[in-house]
Amino acid sequence: MIQINFSSALTSVFSEYTSTEELKSAANAICAQVNDAYKARFAEIANKTKTASKPATAPAAPAKPEAKAKREKTAKTKSAEALKTETKAKTAGDTDTLVAITDLAAIKKLGLSFVKYNDRCWVLRGDTKPLRKILKEQFKGVFNSYLSGGEGWVIKTANVDECAKALGIKLPKVA
């Protein structure tokens, strides 16, 4: 995977804004542009694979004996190939919609809530999938589907205040 570092460019762009509302608006506009470019490129690639998988309109050539040998495969090979195509189908159909951390209206719709898990960490529950990159990279969160009380993102107590403030969520008072 290619990683692109936009931090220096974004720093110079964001330094032009003086109010938080202007800054949020600019960040949301950038996220929208990236999302639009992603969707357009995704559609392009998806259309290429669809046209590449369609057979040509040329007349069909007679079957060769080698083709029969390719059809005769063991059950193990068939199941392995089925797994590969199933995995490819899942990843190709998995369209990611990410939410900008500055889009507080969209974040409110996700129904997020913090729960104190133990002395060392908190759990963020709700529809967290659109925020997973931010939770992992910025707040050092770890997703765990086997927590008591249900799945969620485990965030260390040291990072939970910053995370809650950025997401616009109030932390519950702990007795």
Contacts in CASP RR format, 6 or more apart in sequence:
PFRMAT RR
TARGET T0000
AUTHOR 0000-0000-0000
METHOD contacts of the structure
MODEL  1
MIQINFSSALTSVFSEYTSTEELKSAANAICAQVNDAYKARFAEIANKTK
TASKPATAPAAPAKPEAKAKREKTAKTKSAEALKTETKAKTAGDTDTLVA
ITDLAAIKKLGLSFVKYNDRCWVLRGDTKPLRKILKEQFKGVFNSYLSGG
EGWVIKTANVDECAKALGIKLPKVA
10 30 0 8 1.000
13 26 0 8 1.000
13 30 0 8 1.000
14 23 0 8 1.000
14 26 0 8 1.000
14 27 0 8 1.000
17 23 0 8 1.000
17 26 0 8 1.000
23 102 0 8 1.000
24 102 0 8 1.000
27 100 0 8 1.000
27 102 0 8 1.000
28 100 0 8 1.000
28 102 0 8 1.000
28 103 0 8 1.000
31 98 0 8 1.000
31 100 0 8 1.000
31 102 0 8 1.000
31 103 0 8 1.000
35 97 0 8 1.000
35 98 0 8 1.000
38 96 0 8 1.000
39 95 0 8 1.000
42 95 0 8 1.000
46 92 0 8 1.000
49 92 0 8 1.000
73 81 0 8 1.000
97 130 0 8 1.000
98 130 0 8 1.000
98 131 0 8 1.000
98 133 0 8 1.000
99 106 0 8 1.000
99 107 0 8 1.000
99 110 0 8 1.000
99 130 0 8 1.000
99 131 0 8 1.000
100 106 0 8 1.000
101 107 0 8 1.000
101 131 0 8 1.000
101 134 0 8 1.000
101 138 0 8 1.000
101 166 0 8 1.000
101 167 0 8 1.000
104 167 0 8 1.000
104 168 0 8 1.000
106 130 0 8 1.000
107 131 0 8 1.000
107 167 0 8 1.000
107 168 0 8 1.000
110 126 0 8 1.000
110 127 0 8 1.000
110 128 0 8 1.000
110 130 0 8 1.000
110 131 0 8 1.000
111 126 0 8 1.000
111 127 0 8 1.000
112 124 0 8 1.000
112 125 0 8 1.000
112 126 0 8 1.000
112 127 0 8 1.000
112 128 0 8 1.000
112 131 0 8 1.000
112 167 0 8 1.000
112 169 0 8 1.000
113 124 0 8 1.000
113 125 0 8 1.000
113 126 0 8 1.000
113 169 0 8 1.000
113 172 0 8 1.000
114 122 0 8 1.000
114 123 0 8 1.000
114 124 0 8 1.000
114 125 0 8 1.000
114 160 0 8 1.000
114 164 0 8 1.000
114 169 0 8 1.000
114 171 0 8 1.000
114 172 0 8 1.000
115 122 0 8 1.000
115 123 0 8 1.000
115 125 0 8 1.000
115 172 0 8 1.000
116 122 0 8 1.000
116 123 0 8 1.000
116 172 0 8 1.000
116 174 0 8 1.000
117 123 0 8 1.000
117 147 0 8 1.000
117 154 0 8 1.000
119 157 0 8 1.000
120 156 0 8 1.000
120 157 0 8 1.000
121 154 0 8 1.000
121 155 0 8 1.000
121 156 0 8 1.000
121 157 0 8 1.000
121 160 0 8 1.000
122 154 0 8 1.000
122 155 0 8 1.000
122 157 0 8 1.000
122 160 0 8 1.000
122 171 0 8 1.000
123 147 0 8 1.000
123 152 0 8 1.000
123 153 0 8 1.000
123 154 0 8 1.000
123 155 0 8 1.000
124 135 0 8 1.000
124 152 0 8 1.000
124 153 0 8 1.000
124 155 0 8 1.000
124 163 0 8 1.000
125 150 0 8 1.000
125 151 0 8 1.000
125 152 0 8 1.000
125 153 0 8 1.000
126 152 0 8 1.000
128 135 0 8 1.000
128 143 0 8 1.000
128 152 0 8 1.000
128 153 0 8 1.000
131 167 0 8 1.000
132 143 0 8 1.000
132 153 0 8 1.000
135 141 0 8 1.000
135 143 0 8 1.000
135 153 0 8 1.000
135 155 0 8 1.000
135 163 0 8 1.000
136 142 0 8 1.000
136 143 0 8 1.000
138 163 0 8 1.000
138 166 0 8 1.000
139 155 0 8 1.000
139 159 0 8 1.000
139 162 0 8 1.000
139 163 0 8 1.000
139 166 0 8 1.000
140 155 0 8 1.000
140 156 0 8 1.000
140 159 0 8 1.000
141 153 0 8 1.000
141 154 0 8 1.000
141 155 0 8 1.000
141 156 0 8 1.000
141 159 0 8 1.000
142 153 0 8 1.000
142 154 0 8 1.000
143 151 0 8 1.000
143 152 0 8 1.000
143 153 0 8 1.000
143 154 0 8 1.000
144 151 0 8 1.000
144 152 0 8 1.000
144 153 0 8 1.000
144 154 0 8 1.000
145 151 0 8 1.000
145 152 0 8 1.000
147 154 0 8 1.000
155 163 0 8 1.000
160 171 0 8 1.000
161 171 0 8 1.000
164 170 0 8 1.000
164 171 0 8 1.000
END
